[in-house]
Amino acid sequence: MQIIFTVSTDETGGFVARWDDALGGGITTQGENLAELQEMVRDAVSGYFADRDAPETVRLHFVDDPVIA
């Protein structure tokens, strides 16, 4: 199983990641930078799937390409 988070930037320059579960519910999390966002997504997925099979792959789909400098 694979899930794909849609990632957008927020008004402060951070990132918001969202995944909607087809069965209802889903996950929304955020991070101030890409490293923090990845950590927050891992933690949220682990918690959401604590009582059932976790996805084999978690992908991030960026609505806008991140700008480094």
N, C-alpha and C positions, 0 to 999 in steps of 0.2 A: 504494500500500500504506500502511496505517496501523497503528501499534502503540499499545497503551494500557498504561501503567504503573499498577499499583495502588499508591497511596501511603498509608502509615500513619505514625503518630507512634511514636517510640521512647521508651524510659524516661527519656531525658535531655531530651526536648522537641524533638529533631531529627526528621528525616523519613527514611523508608526507602521507596524505589521499587523495584518488582519487575515484570518482564515475563517470561513463560515463552514460549519459542519453540515453536510447534506441532511443529516438526521435531526438537525436543530442544534442551536448553540454555536459555539465556536471559540476562537481565541483572538484577542486583541492585546497587543503589548507594544512597548516603545523603548527606545534607547537614545541616548544623547549622541552616540556615534555608532559606526558599523560594528565594532567589536562588542559594545554593550548590547546592541540590538540582537546580535547572534546569541549572546549569553542569555538574554531575556527570552528569546524564542525557544531555546533548548529547555530552559526551566519551565516555561509555560506548557510546552508539549509534554514534558515529563509528568507534570501535574495533571493535565487534562486526560492523559491516557494511562493514569496510574492503575486503574482497575480493568483495563482491556488492552488488547494488542496495540502497541505503539507503531506508528508508520516506519517503514524501512528508510524512507527518504523524506527529508523536509527541504523544500526549495524556497528561495526568496525571489519574487518577481518584482522588480523595481518599475514603478510607474514612470519615474523620471530617472535618468542616469545620474548616479552620484557624482558630484564635482569635488575633486580632491583639492585643487588649488586654482 
